Amino acid sequence: MRQPDRIVRLKTVLARTGLSRSTIYRKIAEGTFPAQIKISTNGAGWKESDINRWIANPAGWRQYNEFDFLNDY
C-alpha cells in the first residue's frame, strides 16, 4: 500500500534544500521550485514528494500539471 504524501513546513524545507527563505520564494515565483499548498487559514506547506523530486534534480524540476500526469501513461 502506498503511503500518503506528507506535508512539510518551511523549516524542514530550508534544512533539506540548503536554500534560504528568500531564495525559495524567488524560485517559486520563477517556477523553478515547488509551490506551497494551503493547509489551514494561516498555514502552508509543501508536498514531501515535490521536495524530494526537486532535491533529486533541481535543474530539471518543473511543476507537474494534469496534462503531464496523463502523458506519463
TAVEN-V552336 format. One record per residue. D_LAST is the distance of its C-alpha to the last C-alpha in whole Angstrom. Layout:
# TAVEN-V552336
d_last:D_LAST
d_last:D_LAST
This chain:
# TAVEN-V552336
d_last:20
d_last:18
d_last:21
d_last:21
d_last:21
d_last:24
d_last:26
d_last:28
d_last:31
d_last:32
d_last:35
d_last:32
d_last:30
d_last:33
d_last:34
d_last:30
d_last:30
d_last:33
d_last:33
d_last:36
d_last:35
d_last:36
d_last:34
d_last:31
d_last:32
d_last:32
d_last:29
d_last:27
d_last:29
d_last:28
d_last:24
d_last:24
d_last:24
d_last:22
d_last:24
d_last:26
d_last:25
d_last:29
d_last:30
d_last:33
d_last:36
d_last:37
d_last:34
d_last:30
d_last:28
d_last:25
d_last:22
d_last:23
d_last:19
d_last:19
d_last:23
d_last:21
d_last:19
d_last:21
d_last:24
d_last:22
d_last:21
d_last:24
d_last:24
d_last:20
d_last:19
d_last:18
d_last:17
d_last:14
d_last:14
d_last:12
d_last:11
d_last:9
d_last:7
d_last:6
d_last:5
d_last:4
d_last:0
